[in-house]
Amino acid sequence: MKKLQFFCLIFLTFNPGCKKNIEPIDNSIIGKWTYTEYNIGIGGPGQWLPATPAGQTIEFKSDGTFISSGSLRWEATKFEILDSVTIKFRPASTPPGYLLMGYSIDTIARELLMYPVNPMCIEGCEYKYRR
């Protein structure tokens, strides 16, 4: 039994695959994010599906400029952080001329989660991005 414990200890010590050196990101939305998944739930719990086409990006610049590629244009070119969970995008084709999105950042997973607040998705929808 002691030999088995010794070999396990040696294996865990020298196995480089066991250690993940993933650095957490800062809690700032500023920067470039890649669209990875979306979640939609029609009448029940949602399901995460891969983003198509792959490789779409969004970028939040420190001067309030918003740049989006692919199908994520939303017509917006500017953004404003209203509070710790809400972003205002403008211009937008919605009646008020802006779009409100809720957001959260998982610094360990290096992910940004965004969801519409106004106008809201009736069936529920979320968009996941990775830095």
C-alpha positions in Angstrom: 0.0 0.0 0.0 2.8 2.4 0.8 4.4 1.7 -2.6 1.2 2.7 -4.3 0.9 5.9 -2.4 4.6 6.7 -3.1 4.1 6.1 -6.9 0.9 8.2 -6.9 2.8 11.0 -5.2 5.6 10.8 -7.7 3.2 10.7 -10.6 1.3 13.8 -9.4 4.4 15.7 -8.7 6.0 15.2 -12.1 3.0 15.1 -14.4 2.8 18.5 -16.1 -0.6 17.8 -17.5 -2.1 18.1 -14.0 -1.3 21.7 -13.6 -3.2 24.3 -15.5 -1.6 27.7 -15.6 -4.7 29.7 -16.6 -4.3 33.2 -15.5 -7.6 34.9 -14.6 -8.5 38.1 -16.5 -9.3 41.4 -15.0 -12.9 42.3 -14.3 -13.0 44.9 -17.1 -15.2 44.6 -20.2 -12.6 46.7 -22.2 -10.9 44.6 -24.9 -11.6 42.1 -27.6 -14.0 39.1 -27.0 -14.7 36.1 -29.3 -18.3 34.9 -29.6 -18.3 31.2 -28.6 -21.8 30.1 -27.6 -25.4 31.2 -27.3 -28.2 29.9 -25.1 -31.9 29.9 -26.0 -34.7 28.4 -23.9 -38.1 28.1 -25.5 -40.4 27.2 -22.6 -37.9 25.4 -20.5 -34.2 25.3 -19.5 -32.0 26.6 -22.2 -29.4 24.8 -24.2 -25.9 26.2 -25.1 -25.1 25.9 -28.8 -21.9 26.8 -30.6 -21.7 30.2 -32.3 -22.0 30.2 -36.0 -20.1 31.2 -37.9 -17.1 30.8 -35.6 -14.6 33.6 -35.0 -17.0 36.5 -34.6 -15.7 39.2 -32.3 -16.8 42.2 -30.3 -14.5 44.9 -29.0 -15.1 47.5 -26.3 -12.6 50.4 -26.5 -11.8 52.6 -23.6 -13.1 55.7 -25.5 -16.7 54.2 -25.6 -16.4 52.8 -29.2 -18.0 49.4 -29.9 -16.8 47.3 -32.8 -18.6 44.1 -33.8 -17.9 41.6 -36.6 -20.2 39.1 -38.2 -23.8 38.9 -37.3 -23.4 40.7 -34.0 -23.6 44.2 -35.4 -26.7 45.4 -33.6 -26.1 48.6 -35.5 -24.3 50.0 -32.4 -21.0 51.9 -32.6 -20.9 53.2 -29.0 -21.4 51.7 -25.6 -21.8 53.1 -22.1 -21.5 51.1 -18.9 -24.5 52.2 -16.8 -23.7 50.1 -13.7 -21.9 46.9 -12.7 -24.4 44.7 -14.6 -25.8 46.9 -17.5 -24.4 48.2 -20.8 -26.2 50.7 -23.1 -25.5 50.3 -26.8 -26.4 53.0 -29.3 -27.5 53.7 -31.9 -30.0 50.8 -32.2 -33.1 50.2 -34.3 -35.3 49.8 -31.2 -37.9 52.6 -30.5 -35.8 54.3 -27.8 -32.7 54.2 -30.1 -30.6 52.1 -27.8 -30.2 48.6 -26.5 -29.7 47.6 -22.9 -27.7 44.4 -22.2 -27.0 42.8 -18.9 -23.5 41.4 -18.4 -21.3 39.5 -16.1 -17.6 38.5 -16.3 -16.2 35.2 -15.0 -12.6 36.1 -14.5 -11.5 32.5 -13.8 -13.2 31.1 -16.9 -12.2 34.2 -18.9 -15.8 34.6 -20.1 -18.2 37.4 -20.7 -21.9 36.6 -20.5 -24.4 39.1 -22.1 -28.2 39.0 -22.3 -30.8 41.5 -23.5 -32.5 43.6 -20.9 -34.4 46.1 -23.1 -35.8 44.9 -25.3 -35.9 41.6 -23.5 -35.9 38.0 -25.0 -39.3 36.5 -24.1 -37.9 33.0 -24.4 -34.6 33.8 -22.7 -31.3 34.2 -24.5 -27.7 34.7 -23.5 -24.5 35.1 -25.4 -21.1 33.9 -24.3 -17.7 35.4 -25.2 -14.2 34.5 -24.4 -11.1 36.6 -24.1 
